[in-house]
Amino acid sequence: MAGSPPSKIELEEAKVYIHKKDESSGSQNIHIDVEYPKLNEIIESGENTFVGGKNGGVFIVLKDEMIERARI
């Protein structure tokens, strides 16, 4: 579902980048970076999760422990 229903919280300050392969910066493969410090409170450094495609973008599935940290 696209758009902004009441259950969505927009992260206006989030920065999203397509990071090209660049050995000088340590990037060894093409990937997408989503930079928003508050996300580290939900998905801790080194944790992995699942990303899926949807119409108009992507979604990130949170594991149970991430969901607990995301509770607002």
WOPEFEN-V927386 format. One record per helix or strand of 2 or more residues. SS is the DSSP state (H for helix, E for strand). FROM is the first residue (numbers start at 1). TO is the last residue. If there is no record, write none. Layout:
# WOPEFEN-V927386
ss from to
SS FROM TO
SS FROM TO
This chain:
# WOPEFEN-V927386
ss from to
E 15 19
E 31 35
H 37 41
E 50 54
E 57 61
H 64 70
